[in-house]
Amino acid sequence: MSQPITETVSSREDPSEEPLLQIRDLQVGFETQRGMVPAVRGVDLTLYVGQTLAIVGESGSGKTTTAQSIIDLLPGTGKVTGGQILFEGRDLTTLSAREIQAVRGNEIGYVPQDPMSNLNPVWNIGFQVEEAIKANNIAQGKDARLRTIQVLQEAGLSDAADRLKQYPHQFSGGMRQRVLIGIGLSSRPKLLIADEPTSALDVTVQRQILDHLATLTRDYGTSVLFITHDLGLAAERAEQLVVMYQGKVVESGPSQEILANPMHPYTQRLVAAAPSLASRRIQSVRHRDPEKAQIFSEGSLDDALIARAAERESAAPATDLISVQNVSKLYRIRKQGFKHDDLLAVNDVSFGVQRGTTTAIVGESGSGKSTVAKLILQLEGITSGKIEFDGQDVAALKGPELLKFRRRVQPVFQDPYGSLDPQYSVGNTIAEPLLAHKVGTAKERQARVRELLDQVSLPSATRYRYPSELSGGQRQRIAIARALALKPDVLVLDEAVSALDVLVQGQILNLLTELQTELGLTYLFITHDLAVVRLVADNVCVMQKGKIVEAATTDEVFDNPRELYTQELLAAIPGGDFEFGR
């Protein structure tokens, strides 16, 4: 195998052109009780004026730490221990706190990862944007308020003047992200650092945000340092790519070249695991020369994915275990006084989930897909219609019958951080449903916990640990183990992999497939990511504004999408236009 590319990233042929940002042998560490722990080890990269460069890698690879060190925003005890960060020839590591503060915001903008935790929930949006404008000495007084409205309008909020007094919780995820982008670009910086700016957003909203960001940065002449774990997204949005692993740059160069011919084993793993790219490869195999769809010969998951798609296509139809018939859900939204608004979240929805298969419900945020899951789980009452599980009307179940139903249908929620009690050990978390349903003795429950940990590929000793001691992928495995504790027939997975890194996402999807084969499980998979659907689902229901606008087998939806909305969802898959080849 040829050696990985490790030279400084550059696509400029003119050697006289000065780079905007040049990082040389950057070393970053975090002070602990056991001494300094290195997080970034000898990173080199170069970014020119008007260029977009993406840093990709899994959690813990050092990509965010590298970005934060540029503007001296390292958390806690983190500090730069070696190397240089040259911005327009100035070494930022030598600047005083006052000097770096003048650079931060004015010359280098920053869009942080999580829009909810990076906007103060007790301050309105207008105040927070105006505060940034005043702090960067862009405008003061009434001019600052006018500039605030202009910034939000430029960020894509057409009714900005009416929204200044609203709070973050009153904005959707996409709107909150637009606010952060507006703050980051408010002073027309020369460089914008965008840290996973769309990781929790729907694919269509993600495309809108990134298209708008690209337009703004092009108009302002801003260079972009883009951080993401999605290789498909990186290839689509950045000319240059830096792959980081365990604090080091393992491969770098033009995005298209790295994706078409990844040299380093870690890059190969990332390419193989990325759902958006795997989905594209399956399409390539089904419609063109299979040799062109194979990115690299060894270690690829393509064969397994393609075989799985073929199995789905040839499988005999099964009976419906879950039947949803003309179901609607109406919410009454209270307003001032005795007034209220009616919100029809689910509107006359019908579909079936066949025994032993995976049915995916896809759509944007607010389309009603999670509400459907809650109705099936009996966490919400049905306004009209009927849901049958194994021939029984679930709305009519009471007492012991409802308890029996809950044993057979278990949920796995989106957030592996919020769905586990931080005060419960892993063992107690997994044993909790056994205890609630009075299953087995204490000794039998502990034996079942060890068995479940083995099923989700975690060591037995994990049962003594707490959620805070586990990674996101490990926590999601614990959530799956807990859901399997009662040996259910159905798992309802609500965005179960959307918050995870690409590699961890691949591991969880493979685990779910293996468990389905081994235990005969039926899955209802709620997601906004059609790329993930391509890998795991047998049937797809596409929801928009509370209605199912298209329902068919996975292959039919991907090969011949009938509705414009479905076509837009497919077109929004990152890297969907990438042509594979050696």
Buried (B, 14 or more C-beta within 10 A) or exposed (E): EEEBBBEBBBEEEEEEEEBBBBBBEBBBBBEEEEEBEBBBBBBBBBBBBBBBBBBBBBBBBBBBBBBBBBBBBBEEEBBBBBBBBBBBEBEBBEBEEEEBBEBBBBBBBBBBBBBEEBBEEEEBBBBBBBBBBBBBEBBEEEEBBBBBBBBBBBBBBEEBBEBBEEBBEEBBBBBBBBBBBBBBBBBBBBBBBBBBBBBBBBBBBBBBBBEBBEEBBEEBEBBBBBBBBBBBBBBBBBBBBBBBBBBBBBBBBBBEBBBBBBBBBBBBBBBBBBBBBBBBBBBBBBEEEEEBBBBBEEEBBBEEBBEBBBEBEEEEEBEBBBBBBEBBBBBEEEEEEEEEEEEBBBBBBBBBBBBBBBBBBBBBBBBBBBBBBBBBBBEBEBBEBBBBBBEEEBBEBEEEEEEEBBBBBBBBBBBBBEBBEEEBBBBBBBBBBBEEBEBBEEEEBBEBBBBBBEBBEBEEEBBEBBBEEBBBBBBBBBBBBBBBBBEBBBBBBBBBBBBBBBBBBBBBBBBBBEBBEEBEBBBBBBBBBBBBBBBBBBBBBBBBBBBBBBBBBBBBBBEEBEEEBBEBBBBBBBBBEBEBEE
